[in-house]
Structures are given as C-alpha cells and as structure tokens.
Amino acid sequence: MTTFDKSSKLDNVLYDVRGPVVEEAARLEEEGKKILKLNIGNPAPFGFSAPDEVIEDMMTNVRDSQGYSDSKGMFSARKAIMQYSQLKGIMGVKVKDIYTGNGVSELINLCMQALLNNGDEVLIPAPDYPLWTACVTLAGGKAVHYICDEQSDWYPDIEDMRSKITDKTKAIVIINPNNPTGTLYPREILEQIAKLAAEFGLIIFSDEIYDRLVMDGAEHISIASIASPDVFCVTFSGLSKSHMVAGFRIGWMILSGNKKKARGYIEGINMLSNMRLCSNVPAQSIVQTALGGWQTCQKHIKKGGRIYEQREYVYNRLSNMEGITVTKPKAAFYIFPKLDVKKFNITSDEQFALDFLHEKQVLIVQGTGFNWFEPDHFRIVYLPNMGVLEECMDKLEDFLSYYKQR
C-alpha cells in the first residue's frame, strides 16, 4: 500500500496563527466550552457589516459574473484601482499593471513563486504577518527577518535591514500599516527603505491592506509614491478589512517603478496569473463602487467610532496591568503587548497562550507565531464588541495576578 507523507517542502513552514493553540480552542469548543476569540482579523463575525451599496452592487452583478474575467481582472475593477493608486501618489501605473486576486494572500504566493529560485533571500519584518515567511519558504527561498524596534514605535531598524542584505537578496517586504503591531510608518522611514532598495537594486513588496484604517488624523503613505523611479515596487491592498468583506476574497496588486528592469519577472507573474484563470468575478464587481464612494470604514476609526473606542479601551487596560508594557497602535485593529518574562517565568509563549486558553477560555496568538524571536509577546485583535473586550481584559488581569509558567 502506498503511503503519503507531508512534503519536505512543508517541514520548515510555520503558520501558527492557525496552529496548535487554535486547534486546541476548536477541541475545547467541541467539548461545549465557550471560547472568547481575540485571534482573528475578520470583521464580519464581530458584527461589522459591509456597506449596503457594496452588497447591493454584488447582488446586481452576480448574474453577469458567471464566466471568467480577464486573468488580471475586470477592466472596471482595474480602472478603479488604477485611479485609486493615482490618489495615493503612485505614478506611471496603467490598467495593465493591475492584478486582482482572491485576497492579497493569493497574490503574495503568486509573486513569491514567480520570483524566487532555491536559496534566494527576501527581507521580511520581525514580527511579520507569517504568510509572507511561509510563501517565501514554499517558493524555495529563504526568509531573512529584520528587526522592527519596539522602543521606536515598532519602526523597522534600517541598519539591521542593511546588515542582512547579501548577494542573494532579491526583495524587501514591508507591512504598512503593520500586522501584528498596528504601527504606521512615517515618511522618513519609508524614504530610508526606498533608498536602500535603490542602492542594492531590490524589489519592494508593500503590503498595505490596512491603508484605509488609520487613526488619530495620521496619513498613510505608499512607499511606491516616494521610491525612485528605478525601484520596482509591488503594492498590495484590497477590500477585506476596510469594507468588512473578508469572505468575498477581493484583493489586488499594483506594479510600478522600473517595469523594464522587471520584464522577465512580470512575464512569470503573467504566466501564473493565467494559470489560475482569474480571481473571484462577483467580488471584482464591487471594487468600483467600494473605491469610488464614501469610505464607510471612516465612521469606525474616528473618535466615537467602534474600532477607535475599542482600541482606546484595550490599550488603556493593558497599560495598567502589572507585568505588561504596550505600544499604542495607530492603525488596523491589532495590538502587540509585551510580557515581563521574568515575572511570569515564561520560556514558551505558546505555553502561555495555551495556559490562558485553558484557564480562562480566551484565545490569543503568541508572538512567535509572527516570527518574533523572543517568547515575550502576544497579539490581541480588538474587533469583538466592548462587552466581550471588557470580559477578556478582566480575565487577563486576573490570570496575570497569579500566573507562573511551570
């Protein structure tokens, strides 16, 4: 009898944001326990709804969305994304430079498969959204993590980034606004990264899925809008978070900068794009409406709005807990607190998350799940309603009052 083992290619791939702790939570739910979930960045389960005009547009167009679109996407969707890129200051973008995808996740995987040969290196932030590291590894590349400095509002450490560039380095990844820290990069940091990419001839991949979820009057700047024209940039965004439609799976990427230098790479992207035929056509039909109208997410991220007020509450509660320090996020809906590992005797943050889950039935993700190198952080998603957040913060405060890891 033939047996099938896990491919060795997967042996080094970690995706612990949906790993052992989440699996244990599912097991507890099967036993009938109620689990309070602070682990997923999917707005819909927490009572956030898509704008009515977006839903209506989908319903109106669904009968006409039964066939394939162009492999890059519908013209109307791509034209709207092109115009959006112009508003973001990204120059020289044409409709042919826009690709739609089944969420940004699919496009990240496609880009890494097209780019990397075995042993090629990609600079990725630590902490990161682990899909980036997983996709680089699956494509045969090596993820090299540069440090984001908690003491400097989680901004990338430019000197650390520079020190890790080798003759095998192909690209720099930035996640801005950031998941899991919620930080927003200022212009001066982006300029330094762009100059580094120009100096070493590197591609910039900029994950900007949270670019419309920025608080406190801050401005999101696309790095592609300030990079040298000689730098090839791939900018990712979508509607999953800003329009609360994560299940619709609609994302995109924008190619800009020196496309002549990247001609061979673009041919690879086109081939892989053609191979998957096209992205979700019904979801493509809402892009023009979503980007062209009033951005309804704005009501949630200003003072008095639900995301804004829930961020304020969680940040203030965490700030007052003994044994925790925390940097206030400026965007998205994540916060990444630091634990005093000596106080709590923590040697494994996964064990910390499991212990908290078993004791208090609250699900969080440990920091090492985001390729952070020390067992001293965890991520909270502050999307649940205020009542749930209050209960979770009470449980966490009580848990920390007696916790010692064994």
The 8 nearest C-alpha neighbors of each residue, nearest first, counted from 0:
[[1, 2, 3, 4, 5, 6, 7, 9],
 [2, 0, 3, 4, 5, 6, 7, 8],
 [3, 1, 0, 4, 5, 6, 7, 9],
 [2, 4, 1, 5, 6, 0, 7, 9],
 [5, 3, 6, 2, 7, 1, 9, 10],
 [4, 6, 7, 3, 9, 10, 8, 2],
 [7, 5, 8, 9, 4, 10, 3, 11],
 [6, 8, 10, 9, 5, 11, 4, 12],
 [7, 9, 6, 10, 137, 11, 12, 136],
 [10, 8, 12, 7, 11, 6, 5, 137],
 [9, 11, 7, 8, 12, 6, 5, 13],
 [12, 10, 9, 13, 8, 136, 7, 133],
 [11, 13, 9, 133, 10, 136, 14, 137],
 [14, 12, 15, 133, 11, 129, 368, 10],
 [15, 13, 16, 17, 129, 18, 12, 368],
 [14, 16, 18, 368, 17, 13, 19, 369],
 [15, 17, 14, 368, 18, 364, 369, 21],
 [18, 16, 15, 21, 14, 19, 22, 20],
 [17, 19, 15, 21, 16, 20, 22, 14],
 [20, 18, 22, 21, 23, 15, 17, 349],
 [21, 19, 23, 22, 18, 353, 24, 352],
 [20, 22, 24, 23, 19, 17, 18, 25],
 [23, 21, 19, 25, 24, 20, 18, 26],
 [22, 24, 26, 20, 25, 21, 19, 27],
 [23, 25, 21, 27, 26, 22, 28, 20],
 [26, 24, 28, 22, 23, 27, 21, 29],
 [27, 25, 23, 29, 24, 28, 22, 30],
 [28, 26, 30, 24, 29, 25, 32, 23],
 [27, 29, 32, 31, 25, 30, 26, 33],
 [28, 30, 26, 31, 27, 25, 32, 24],
 [31, 29, 27, 28, 32, 26, 25, 33],
 [30, 32, 28, 29, 33, 27, 26, 34],
 [31, 33, 28, 27, 30, 34, 29, 360],
 [32, 34, 28, 31, 35, 360, 27, 361],
 [33, 35, 360, 361, 36, 32, 28, 362],
 [36, 34, 361, 362, 360, 37, 33, 391],
 [37, 35, 362, 38, 361, 34, 363, 39],
 [36, 38, 380, 363, 379, 362, 39, 35],
 [37, 39, 363, 36, 380, 364, 362, 379],
 [40, 38, 41, 37, 380, 36, 42, 16],
 [41, 39, 42, 380, 38, 382, 332, 240],
 [40, 42, 39, 43, 245, 44, 240, 243],
 [41, 43, 47, 243, 45, 44, 40, 382],
 [42, 44, 47, 45, 46, 41, 48, 243],
 [45, 43, 46, 42, 41, 47, 383, 382],
 [46, 44, 383, 43, 42, 47, 382, 384],
 [45, 47, 43, 44, 48, 42, 384, 383],
 [48, 46, 43, 42, 45, 243, 49, 44],
 [49, 47, 243, 43, 46, 50, 42, 244],
 [48, 50, 243, 242, 244, 51, 53, 54],
 [51, 49, 53, 52, 48, 295, 54, 242],
 [50, 52, 54, 53, 55, 49, 48, 56],
 [51, 53, 55, 50, 54, 56, 288, 289],
 [54, 52, 56, 50, 51, 55, 285, 289],
 [55, 53, 57, 51, 56, 52, 58, 50],
 [56, 54, 52, 58, 57, 53, 59, 51],
 [57, 55, 53, 59, 54, 58, 285, 52],
 [56, 58, 54, 60, 55, 59, 61, 285],
 [59, 57, 55, 61, 56, 60, 54, 62],
 [60, 58, 56, 57, 61, 55, 62, 63],
 [61, 59, 57, 63, 58, 62, 56, 64],
 [60, 62, 64, 58, 63, 281, 57, 59],
 [63, 61, 64, 60, 65, 59, 58, 281],
 [62, 64, 61, 60, 65, 66, 281, 59],
 [65, 63, 61, 281, 62, 280, 66, 60],
 [64, 66, 63, 62, 67, 61, 280, 281],
 [67, 65, 64, 68, 63, 280, 62, 281],
 [68, 66, 277, 69, 280, 65, 276, 64],
 [67, 69, 73, 72, 277, 70, 280, 66],
 [68, 70, 72, 71, 73, 277, 67, 276],
 [69, 71, 277, 276, 273, 72, 272, 68],
 [72, 70, 98, 69, 99, 277, 272, 97],
 [73, 71, 69, 99, 70, 68, 98, 74],
 [74, 72, 76, 75, 68, 69, 77, 283],
 [73, 75, 77, 76, 78, 72, 94, 69],
 [76, 74, 78, 73, 77, 79, 287, 284],
 [77, 75, 79, 286, 73, 287, 78, 74],
 [76, 78, 80, 74, 79, 75, 97, 94],
 [77, 79, 81, 75, 80, 76, 94, 74],
 [78, 80, 82, 76, 287, 77, 81, 83],
 [81, 79, 83, 77, 82, 78, 84, 76],
 [82, 80, 78, 84, 83, 79, 77, 94],
 [83, 81, 85, 79, 84, 80, 78, 86],
 [82, 84, 80, 86, 85, 81, 79, 87],
 [85, 83, 87, 81, 82, 86, 89, 80],
 [86, 84, 88, 82, 87, 83, 89, 90],
 [85, 87, 83, 88, 84, 82, 89, 81],
 [86, 88, 84, 85, 89, 83, 221, 224],
 [89, 87, 224, 85, 86, 90, 84, 221],
 [90, 88, 224, 85, 84, 87, 223, 91],
 [91, 89, 92, 88, 85, 224, 255, 84],
 [90, 92, 93, 255, 89, 256, 85, 228],
 [91, 93, 90, 255, 96, 81, 94, 89],
 [94, 92, 96, 95, 81, 91, 97, 78],
 [93, 95, 96, 97, 78, 77, 81, 92],
 [94, 96, 93, 97, 98, 71, 92, 77],
 [97, 95, 254, 93, 94, 253, 92, 98],
 [98, 96, 253, 95, 94, 77, 252, 254],
 [99, 97, 71, 252, 251, 72, 100, 253],
 [100, 98, 251, 72, 71, 250, 278, 252],
 [101, 99, 278, 250, 102, 251, 106, 249],
 [102, 100, 248, 249, 278, 105, 279, 250],
 [101, 103, 250, 248, 249, 100, 104, 105],
 [102, 104, 250, 106, 105, 251, 107, 100],
 [105, 103, 107, 102, 106, 108, 101, 130],
 [106, 104, 108, 103, 107, 101, 102, 100],
 [105, 107, 109, 103, 108, 104, 100, 110],
 [108, 106, 110, 104, 109, 105, 103, 111],
 [107, 109, 105, 111, 134, 106, 110, 112],
 [108, 110, 106, 112, 107, 111, 105, 113],
 [111, 109, 107, 113, 108, 112, 106, 114],
 [110, 112, 114, 108, 113, 109, 135, 115],
 [113, 111, 138, 109, 110, 114, 115, 108],
 [112, 114, 267, 110, 111, 268, 109, 115],
 [115, 113, 111, 112, 110, 264, 116, 267],
 [114, 116, 140, 119, 111, 112, 138, 113],
 [115, 117, 119, 139, 118, 140, 114, 138],
 [116, 118, 139, 140, 119, 115, 138, 141],
 [117, 119, 140, 141, 116, 120, 139, 167],
 [120, 118, 140, 167, 116, 117, 115, 141],
 [121, 119, 168, 141, 167, 140, 142, 169],
 [120, 122, 170, 142, 168, 169, 143, 171],
 [123, 121, 171, 143, 144, 172, 142, 170],
 [122, 124, 144, 172, 143, 145, 121, 142],
 [125, 123, 145, 127, 144, 126, 146, 147],
 [126, 124, 127, 146, 371, 144, 145, 147],
 [125, 127, 371, 369, 370, 124, 147, 179],
 [128, 126, 125, 369, 124, 129, 370, 178],
 [127, 129, 130, 369, 178, 131, 179, 126],
 [130, 128, 131, 132, 369, 127, 14, 133],
 [129, 131, 133, 132, 128, 134, 14, 104],
 [132, 130, 129, 134, 133, 128, 135, 107],
 [131, 133, 135, 129, 130, 134, 142, 136],
 [132, 134, 130, 136, 12, 131, 135, 137],
 [135, 133, 137, 131, 108, 136, 132, 130],
 [136, 134, 140, 138, 132, 133, 137, 111],
 [135, 137, 140, 133, 139, 138, 134, 141],
 [138, 136, 134, 139, 135, 133, 8, 9],
 [137, 139, 112, 135, 136, 140, 111, 134],
 [140, 138, 117, 136, 137, 116, 118, 135],
 [141, 139, 119, 118, 136, 135, 117, 138],
 [140, 142, 120, 136, 118, 119, 143, 135],
 [141, 143, 121, 132, 120, 135, 122, 144],
 [144, 142, 122, 121, 123, 141, 120, 145],
 [145, 143, 123, 124, 125, 122, 142, 146],
 [146, 144, 124, 160, 125, 159, 123, 122],
 [147, 145, 125, 156, 148, 155, 124, 159],
 [146, 148, 155, 153, 154, 156, 125, 124],
 [149, 147, 153, 151, 150, 154, 146, 156],
 [148, 150, 153, 152, 151, 147, 154, 326],
 [149, 151, 148, 152, 153, 326, 154, 147],
 [152, 150, 149, 148, 153, 154, 147, 155],
 [151, 153, 149, 154, 150, 326, 148, 182],
 [154, 152, 149, 148, 147, 151, 182, 155],
 [153, 155, 147, 152, 148, 151, 156, 184],
 [156, 154, 147, 157, 146, 148, 153, 124],
 [155, 157, 159, 147, 158, 146, 148, 160],
 [158, 156, 160, 159, 155, 161, 192, 191],
 [159, 157, 161, 160, 156, 162, 163, 155],
 [158, 160, 162, 156, 157, 161, 145, 163],
 [159, 161, 157, 145, 158, 163, 162, 156],
 [162, 160, 158, 163, 159, 164, 157, 195],
 [161, 163, 159, 160, 164, 158, 165, 157],
 [162, 164, 161, 160, 165, 159, 145, 143],
 [163, 165, 161, 162, 168, 160, 166, 122],
 [166, 164, 167, 168, 163, 120, 162, 169],
 [165, 167, 168, 164, 169, 120, 119, 199],
 [168, 166, 119, 165, 120, 169, 118, 164],
 [169, 167, 120, 165, 166, 121, 164, 170],
 [170, 168, 201, 121, 120, 167, 202, 119],
 [171, 169, 202, 201, 121, 203, 168, 122],
 [170, 172, 122, 203, 121, 204, 202, 123],
 [173, 171, 204, 123, 205, 122, 203, 170],
 [172, 174, 205, 175, 206, 204, 171, 124],
 [173, 175, 206, 177, 176, 205, 207, 172],
 [176, 174, 177, 207, 183, 173, 206, 184],
 [175, 177, 183, 209, 182, 174, 330, 181],
 [176, 178, 175, 174, 181, 182, 180, 179],
 [179, 177, 180, 181, 128, 333, 127, 176],
 [178, 180, 333, 177, 181, 335, 378, 334],
 [181, 179, 335, 178, 334, 182, 177, 333],
 [182, 180, 328, 177, 330, 333, 331, 178],
 [181, 183, 328, 177, 329, 180, 176, 330],
 [184, 182, 176, 175, 329, 330, 185, 177],
 [183, 185, 175, 188, 154, 182, 186, 189],
 [186, 184, 187, 188, 189, 183, 220, 219],
 [185, 187, 189, 188, 190, 184, 220, 222],
 [186, 188, 190, 189, 185, 191, 184, 192],
 [189, 187, 191, 190, 186, 185, 184, 192],
 [188, 190, 186, 192, 191, 187, 222, 193],
 [191, 189, 193, 187, 188, 192, 186, 194],
 [190, 192, 194, 188, 189, 193, 195, 187],
 [193, 191, 195, 189, 194, 190, 196, 188],
 [192, 194, 190, 226, 196, 195, 191, 189],
 [195, 193, 197, 191, 196, 192, 198, 190],
 [194, 196, 192, 198, 197, 193, 191, 199],
 [197, 195, 201, 193, 194, 199, 198, 200],
 [196, 198, 194, 200, 195, 199, 230, 193],
 [199, 197, 195, 196, 200, 194, 201, 193],
 [198, 200, 196, 197, 201, 195, 164, 194],
 [201, 199, 197, 196, 198, 202, 230, 169],
 [202, 200, 196, 170, 169, 199, 203, 197],
 [201, 203, 170, 231, 232, 171, 169, 204],
 [204, 202, 232, 171, 170, 172, 205, 233],
 [205, 203, 172, 233, 232, 234, 171, 173],
 [204, 206, 234, 173, 172, 174, 207, 235],
 [205, 207, 174, 235, 208, 175, 234, 173],
 [208, 206, 236, 210, 175, 209, 235, 205],
 [207, 209, 236, 237, 210, 206, 235, 240],
 [210, 208, 212, 207, 211, 331, 176, 240],
 [211, 209, 207, 212, 208, 219, 176, 213],
 [210, 212, 209, 213, 241, 296, 219, 208],
 [213, 211, 331, 209, 330, 210, 241, 214],
 [214, 212, 330, 211, 329, 217, 210, 331],
 [213, 215, 329, 216, 330, 300, 217, 301],
 [216, 214, 217, 329, 213, 301, 302, 300],
 [217, 215, 214, 218, 213, 301, 329, 300],
 [218, 216, 215, 214, 213, 219, 329, 183],
 [219, 217, 220, 216, 213, 185, 214, 183],
 [218, 220, 210, 221, 217, 213, 183, 176],
 [221, 219, 222, 218, 186, 87, 224, 185],
 [222, 220, 223, 224, 87, 219, 225, 89],
 [221, 223, 224, 225, 189, 226, 220, 193],
 [222, 224, 226, 221, 225, 89, 232, 255],
 [223, 225, 89, 88, 222, 221, 226, 90],
 [224, 226, 222, 223, 227, 190, 221, 193],
 [227, 225, 193, 223, 224, 222, 228, 230],
 [226, 228, 229, 230, 225, 197, 193, 256],
 [229, 227, 256, 230, 257, 226, 231, 255],
 [228, 230, 257, 227, 256, 231, 197, 226],
 [231, 229, 256, 228, 227, 257, 197, 232],
 [230, 232, 256, 257, 202, 255, 258, 229],
 [233, 231, 203, 255, 202, 256, 254, 223],
 [232, 234, 254, 204, 253, 203, 205, 252],
 [233, 235, 205, 253, 252, 204, 206, 232],
 [236, 234, 252, 206, 207, 251, 205, 103],
 [235, 237, 208, 207, 251, 250, 252, 103],
 [238, 236, 250, 208, 251, 239, 249, 103],
 [237, 239, 242, 241, 240, 249, 250, 244],
 [240, 238, 245, 244, 243, 237, 242, 241],
 [239, 241, 243, 242, 238, 245, 209, 244],
 [242, 240, 238, 243, 296, 211, 239, 212],
 [241, 243, 238, 49, 240, 244, 239, 296],
 [242, 244, 240, 49, 239, 42, 241, 245],
 [245, 243, 239, 246, 247, 242, 49, 238],
 [244, 246, 239, 247, 248, 243, 41, 240],
 [247, 245, 248, 244, 239, 41, 43, 249],
 [246, 248, 244, 245, 282, 249, 239, 279],
 [249, 247, 102, 101, 246, 245, 250, 239],
 [248, 250, 102, 101, 282, 247, 100, 237],
 [251, 249, 237, 102, 103, 100, 99, 236],
 [252, 250, 99, 98, 100, 236, 237, 235],
 [251, 253, 235, 234, 98, 97, 233, 236],
 [252, 254, 97, 234, 233, 96, 255, 235],
 [255, 253, 233, 96, 232, 97, 252, 234],
 [256, 254, 232, 92, 231, 253, 233, 258],
 [255, 257, 231, 228, 230, 258, 232, 229],
 [258, 256, 231, 229, 259, 230, 260, 228],
 [257, 259, 261, 260, 256, 262, 231, 255],
 [260, 258, 262, 261, 257, 263, 256, 231],
 [259, 261, 258, 257, 262, 231, 263, 229],
 [260, 262, 258, 264, 259, 263, 265, 257],
 [261, 263, 259, 265, 264, 260, 258, 266],
 [264, 262, 266, 265, 261, 267, 260, 259],
 [263, 265, 267, 261, 266, 262, 114, 268],
 [264, 266, 268, 262, 267, 263, 261, 269],
 [267, 265, 269, 263, 264, 268, 270, 262],
 [268, 266, 264, 270, 113, 265, 269, 271],
 [267, 269, 265, 271, 266, 270, 113, 272],
 [270, 268, 272, 266, 267, 271, 273, 265],
 [269, 271, 267, 273, 272, 268, 266, 274],
 [270, 272, 274, 268, 273, 269, 267, 275],
 [271, 273, 269, 270, 274, 275, 70, 268],
 [274, 272, 276, 270, 70, 271, 275, 269],
 [273, 275, 271, 276, 272, 270, 277, 70],
 [274, 276, 273, 272, 277, 271, 70, 278],
 [277, 275, 273, 70, 274, 272, 67, 278],
 [278, 276, 70, 275, 68, 69, 67, 71],
 [277, 279, 100, 101, 280, 99, 72, 70],
 [278, 280, 282, 281, 101, 283, 277, 249],
 [279, 281, 283, 282, 64, 278, 68, 284],
 [282, 280, 64, 284, 283, 61, 279, 57],
 [283, 281, 284, 280, 279, 285, 247, 249],
 [284, 282, 280, 281, 285, 286, 76, 279],
 [283, 285, 282, 281, 286, 57, 280, 60],
 [284, 286, 288, 283, 287, 282, 53, 57],
 [287, 285, 289, 76, 288, 283, 284, 290],
 [286, 288, 79, 76, 290, 289, 285, 291],
 [287, 289, 291, 285, 286, 290, 292, 53],
 [290, 288, 286, 287, 291, 292, 285, 53],
 [291, 289, 287, 288, 292, 286, 79, 83],
 [290, 292, 288, 289, 287, 293, 79, 286],
 [293, 291, 290, 289, 288, 294, 287, 295],
 [292, 294, 295, 291, 289, 290, 297, 296],
 [295, 293, 296, 297, 292, 289, 290, 242],
 [294, 296, 297, 293, 298, 50, 242, 299],
 [297, 295, 298, 299, 294, 241, 242, 300],
 [298, 296, 295, 299, 300, 294, 301, 212],
 [297, 299, 296, 304, 300, 301, 295, 305],
 [298, 300, 304, 305, 306, 297, 296, 301],
 [301, 299, 307, 297, 306, 304, 214, 298],
 [302, 300, 304, 307, 299, 298, 303, 214],
 [301, 303, 304, 307, 300, 308, 299, 215],
 [304, 302, 308, 301, 305, 307, 299, 300],
 [305, 303, 299, 301, 307, 302, 300, 298],
 [304, 306, 299, 308, 307, 309, 303, 300],
 [307, 305, 299, 309, 300, 308, 304, 310],
 [308, 306, 300, 310, 304, 305, 309, 301],
 [309, 307, 311, 305, 310, 306, 304, 303],
 [310, 308, 312, 306, 311, 307, 305, 313],
 [309, 311, 307, 313, 308, 312, 314, 306],
 [312, 310, 308, 314, 309, 313, 315, 307],
 [311, 313, 309, 315, 310, 314, 316, 308],
 [314, 312, 316, 310, 315, 311, 317, 309],
 [313, 315, 317, 311, 316, 312, 310, 318],
 [316, 314, 318, 312, 313, 317, 311, 319],
 [315, 317, 313, 319, 318, 314, 312, 320],
 [316, 318, 320, 314, 319, 315, 313, 323],
 [319, 317, 315, 316, 320, 314, 324, 325],
 [318, 320, 317, 316, 315, 321, 323, 324],
 [321, 319, 317, 318, 323, 322, 396, 316],
 [322, 320, 323, 319, 399, 400, 318, 396],
 [321, 323, 339, 338, 320, 342, 324, 399],
 [324, 322, 338, 337, 321, 320, 339, 336],
 [325, 323, 337, 336, 318, 338, 322, 326],
 [324, 326, 336, 337, 318, 327, 323, 335],
 [327, 325, 328, 152, 336, 324, 335, 149],
 [326, 328, 314, 325, 329, 334, 181, 182],
 [329, 327, 181, 182, 330, 334, 326, 180],
 [330, 328, 182, 214, 181, 183, 213, 327],
 [329, 331, 213, 181, 212, 214, 328, 176],
 [330, 332, 212, 181, 209, 333, 213, 176],
 [333, 331, 381, 380, 330, 382, 181, 334],
 [334, 332, 380, 181, 179, 379, 331, 180],
 [333, 335, 180, 379, 378, 181, 328, 336],
 [334, 336, 378, 180, 377, 179, 376, 379],
 [337, 335, 325, 376, 377, 324, 334, 323],
 [338, 336, 376, 324, 323, 375, 325, 335],
 [339, 337, 323, 375, 340, 376, 322, 336],
 [338, 340, 322, 342, 341, 323, 343, 337],
 [339, 341, 345, 343, 344, 342, 338, 375],
 [342, 340, 344, 343, 339, 345, 338, 346],
 [341, 343, 339, 340, 344, 322, 403, 345],
 [342, 344, 403, 340, 345, 341, 404, 402],
 [345, 343, 341, 404, 340, 403, 342, 346],
 [346, 344, 340, 343, 404, 347, 341, 348],
 [345, 347, 374, 344, 348, 340, 404, 350],
 [348, 346, 350, 349, 374, 345, 351, 375],
 [347, 349, 374, 351, 350, 365, 352, 375],
 [350, 348, 352, 351, 347, 365, 353, 20],
 [349, 351, 353, 347, 348, 352, 354, 404],
 [350, 352, 348, 354, 349, 353, 355, 347],
 [351, 353, 349, 355, 350, 354, 365, 356],
 [354, 352, 350, 356, 355, 351, 20, 357],
 [353, 355, 351, 357, 356, 352, 350, 358],
 [356, 354, 352, 358, 353, 357, 359, 351],
 [355, 357, 360, 361, 353, 354, 359, 362],
 [356, 358, 354, 355, 360, 359, 353, 361],
 [359, 357, 355, 356, 354, 360, 398, 361],
 [358, 360, 361, 356, 355, 357, 394, 398],
 [361, 359, 356, 34, 357, 358, 35, 362],
 [360, 362, 35, 356, 359, 34, 36, 355],
 [361, 363, 36, 356, 37, 35, 38, 360],
 [362, 364, 38, 37, 379, 352, 378, 365],
 [365, 363, 378, 377, 38, 16, 366, 368],
 [364, 366, 377, 348, 368, 349, 367, 352],
 [367, 365, 377, 376, 368, 369, 371, 378],
 [366, 368, 371, 370, 369, 365, 372, 374],
 [367, 369, 15, 366, 370, 365, 16, 364],
 [370, 368, 367, 127, 126, 129, 371, 366],
 [371, 369, 367, 126, 368, 125, 372, 127],
 [372, 370, 367, 126, 125, 369, 366, 373],
 [371, 373, 370, 367, 374, 125, 126, 366],
 [372, 374, 375, 371, 367, 376, 366, 348],
 [375, 373, 348, 347, 376, 346, 367, 366],
 [374, 376, 338, 373, 337, 340, 348, 366],
 [377, 375, 337, 366, 336, 338, 374, 365],
 [376, 378, 365, 366, 335, 364, 336, 379],
 [379, 377, 335, 364, 334, 363, 365, 179],
 [378, 380, 37, 334, 333, 363, 381, 38],
 [379, 381, 333, 37, 382, 38, 332, 40],
 [380, 382, 332, 383, 379, 309, 333, 310],
 [381, 383, 380, 45, 384, 332, 42, 306],
 [384, 382, 45, 381, 387, 388, 385, 37],
 [385, 383, 387, 386, 388, 382, 45, 309],
 [384, 386, 388, 387, 389, 309, 383, 312],
 [385, 387, 389, 388, 384, 390, 383, 391],
 [388, 386, 390, 389, 385, 384, 383, 391],
 [387, 389, 385, 391, 390, 386, 392, 383],
 [390, 388, 392, 386, 387, 391, 385, 393],
 [389, 391, 387, 393, 388, 392, 394, 386],
 [392, 390, 388, 394, 393, 389, 395, 387],
 [393, 391, 395, 389, 394, 390, 388, 396],
 [394, 392, 390, 396, 391, 395, 389, 397],
 [393, 395, 391, 397, 392, 396, 398, 390],
 [396, 394, 398, 392, 397, 393, 391, 399],
 [397, 395, 393, 399, 398, 394, 392, 400],
 [396, 398, 400, 394, 395, 399, 393, 401],
 [399, 397, 395, 400, 396, 402, 401, 394],
 [400, 398, 402, 396, 401, 397, 395, 322],
 [399, 401, 397, 398, 402, 396, 321, 395],
 [400, 402, 399, 398, 403, 397, 343, 396],
 [403, 401, 399, 398, 343, 400, 404, 344],
 [404, 402, 343, 344, 405, 401, 345, 342],
 [403, 405, 344, 345, 343, 402, 351, 346],
 [404, 403, 344, 345, 346, 350, 402, 343]]
